[in-house]
């Protein structure tokens, strides 16, 4: 069987429903631990701003948070770079991936001249945290499943 990276979500969700509660609990705890570790690492890697904080947006580090979704058929955990407000999301994306000149603003569209919005170099903090924790998270998930299975077999 060749694995091409695509997974049928319905099959995964159906299989997840069949897992014993002990395994789901262990997976939840492992995912929460990985999520909290990811938040801490992303905050450590995030750049420190200068000047007064924007009262609406706050500091970038303050906006980094974990988000968990738990339902009967799925557990999802993620590290979010910013609160859901549009301005905060734009700010976090500009820091993570950088900014380039080239936006055509009002009045310059007819001339075809890009407006000068400035450029910034990318400073990846979320993607870097993902890279650093990916293998550790996989091992933690595998360990949680094995631990719950051993406990279930030993009674």
C-alpha positions as CSV (number, residue, x, y, z in Angstrom):
1,X,0.0,0.0,0.0
2,X,1.4,3.3,-1.1
3,X,0.9,6.3,1.3
4,X,0.6,9.5,-0.7
5,X,0.0,11.8,2.3
6,X,-3.8,11.9,1.8
7,X,-6.0,10.5,4.5
8,X,-9.8,9.9,4.3
9,X,-11.1,12.1,7.2
10,X,-14.3,10.0,7.5
11,X,-12.3,6.8,8.1
12,X,-10.1,8.5,10.6
13,X,-13.0,9.9,12.5
14,X,-14.8,6.6,12.5
15,X,-11.7,4.8,13.8
16,X,-11.3,7.5,16.5
17,X,-14.8,6.9,17.8
18,X,-14.0,3.2,18.3
19,X,-11.0,3.9,20.4
20,X,-11.4,3.1,24.1
21,X,-11.8,6.1,26.4
22,X,-8.4,5.4,28.1
23,X,-6.6,5.9,24.8
24,X,-8.5,9.0,23.9
25,X,-7.8,10.5,27.3
26,X,-4.0,9.7,27.0
27,X,-4.0,11.2,23.5
28,X,-5.8,14.3,24.8
29,X,-3.2,14.8,27.6
30,X,-0.3,14.3,25.2
31,X,-1.8,16.8,22.7
32,X,-2.4,19.3,25.4
33,X,1.1,18.9,26.6
34,X,2.5,19.4,23.1
35,X,0.3,22.4,22.5
36,X,1.4,24.1,25.7
37,X,5.0,23.3,24.8
38,X,4.5,24.8,21.3
39,X,3.0,28.0,22.8
40,X,5.9,28.4,25.1
41,X,8.4,27.8,22.3
42,X,6.6,30.1,19.8
43,X,6.6,32.9,22.5
44,X,10.3,32.4,23.0
45,X,11.0,32.6,19.3
46,X,8.7,35.5,18.6
47,X,10.5,38.8,18.1
48,X,10.3,41.5,20.7
49,X,8.8,44.8,19.5
50,X,10.1,48.2,20.3
51,X,8.1,51.3,21.3
52,X,4.7,51.5,22.9
53,X,2.3,48.5,22.5
54,X,-0.7,49.1,20.3
55,X,-3.7,49.1,22.8
56,X,-5.9,47.3,20.3
57,X,-3.4,44.6,19.1
58,X,-1.1,44.3,22.1
59,X,2.3,42.7,21.8
60,X,2.8,39.8,19.4
61,X,3.9,37.4,22.2
62,X,0.7,38.2,24.2
63,X,-1.4,37.0,21.2
64,X,0.2,33.6,20.9
65,X,-2.1,31.0,22.4
66,X,-3.2,27.4,22.2
67,X,-6.5,26.2,20.9
68,X,-8.1,22.8,21.4
69,X,-11.2,21.3,19.8
70,X,-12.5,18.2,21.5
71,X,-15.5,16.3,20.1
72,X,-16.6,12.7,20.1
73,X,-15.0,12.0,16.8
74,X,-11.8,14.2,16.9
75,X,-9.3,16.0,19.1
76,X,-7.4,18.9,17.5
77,X,-4.8,21.1,19.0
78,X,-3.1,24.1,17.5
79,X,-0.8,27.0,18.3
80,X,-2.4,30.2,17.1
81,X,-0.1,33.2,16.3
82,X,-2.7,35.9,17.1
83,X,-6.2,36.5,18.3
84,X,-9.0,36.2,15.7
85,X,-9.2,39.9,15.0
86,X,-8.2,40.8,11.4
87,X,-5.6,43.4,12.3
88,X,-3.8,41.0,14.7
89,X,-3.8,38.3,12.1
90,X,-2.3,40.6,9.5
91,X,0.3,41.7,12.0
92,X,1.3,38.1,12.9
93,X,1.4,37.1,9.2
94,X,3.6,40.0,8.3
95,X,6.1,39.1,11.0
96,X,6.0,35.3,10.2
97,X,6.3,35.6,6.4
98,X,7.6,39.2,5.9
99,X,6.2,42.0,3.8
100,X,7.2,43.2,0.3
101,X,6.6,46.3,-1.7
102,X,4.1,45.9,-4.5
103,X,0.6,46.6,-3.2
104,X,-1.1,48.9,-5.7
105,X,-2.9,51.5,-3.7
106,X,-5.7,53.9,-4.6
107,X,-4.6,56.5,-7.0
108,X,-1.6,54.6,-8.2
109,X,-3.6,51.9,-9.9
110,X,-4.0,54.0,-13.0
111,X,-0.3,54.7,-13.2
112,X,0.6,51.1,-12.3
113,X,3.0,52.2,-9.7
114,X,3.1,50.2,-6.5
115,X,2.6,52.2,-3.3
116,X,5.5,52.1,-0.9
117,X,4.2,50.0,2.0
118,X,7.7,49.1,3.2
119,X,9.3,45.7,3.4
120,X,10.2,43.4,6.3
121,X,12.2,40.3,6.4
122,X,10.4,37.1,7.5
123,X,10.9,36.1,11.1
124,X,9.3,32.7,11.4
125,X,8.4,31.7,14.9
126,X,5.3,29.5,14.5
127,X,6.7,27.4,11.6
128,X,10.0,27.1,13.4
129,X,8.3,25.9,16.6
130,X,6.4,23.3,14.5
131,X,9.7,22.1,12.9
132,X,11.4,21.8,16.3
133,X,8.5,19.9,18.0
134,X,7.2,17.8,15.1
135,X,9.2,14.6,15.9
136,X,8.8,15.0,19.7
137,X,5.0,15.3,19.2
138,X,4.9,12.2,17.1
139,X,6.8,10.2,19.8
140,X,4.5,11.6,22.5
141,X,1.4,10.4,20.6
142,X,2.8,7.0,20.0
143,X,3.9,6.7,23.6
144,X,0.4,7.7,24.8
145,X,-1.3,5.1,22.7
146,X,1.2,2.4,23.8
147,X,0.8,3.4,27.5
148,X,-3.0,3.3,27.3
149,X,-3.0,-0.1,25.5
150,X,-0.6,-1.6,28.1
151,X,-2.8,-0.3,30.9
152,X,-5.9,-1.7,29.2
153,X,-4.3,-5.2,28.7
154,X,-3.0,-5.4,32.2
155,X,-6.4,-4.6,33.7
